[in-house]
């Protein structure tokens, strides 16, 4: 005779105190602009570099991972804190990519240098603007909380 065990009752979830703070619309737009810039970078600078020196393929993996995370940011499904971390890693990746590109080519053409200048300039602009927007949102929320606490007290 087979004895069936009673199903364990699921534990109730604790009530959520606040909704997670997601990326703002401006943050999504900045992520989209960065994504478009990175797509052009891959086509105009990355592919020719990897064709010339395939040994550098593992060095571009962090940028590819950030590229995939950026899609999640554009869709707006990422918390603000995680987005700030991704933008900080993007800042490091921009500097890393610049150093890697300048070390890989002995004498880049003027066209490649022009692409590189625009690429790094736009990348740093979008990244710093996105970080500033995230930290401004945090500052504004803290000020609102401080005002609310002072009103109550």
Secondary structure, DSSP 8 states (H G I E B T S, - for coil): ----------------SS---B--HHHHHHHHHHHHHHHHHIIIIIHHHHHH-GGGGGGGHHHHHHHHHHHHHHHT-SBHHHHHHHHHHHHHHHHHHHHHHHHH-SS--HHHHHHHHHHHHHHHHHHHHHHHHHHHHHHHHHHHHHHHHHHH-
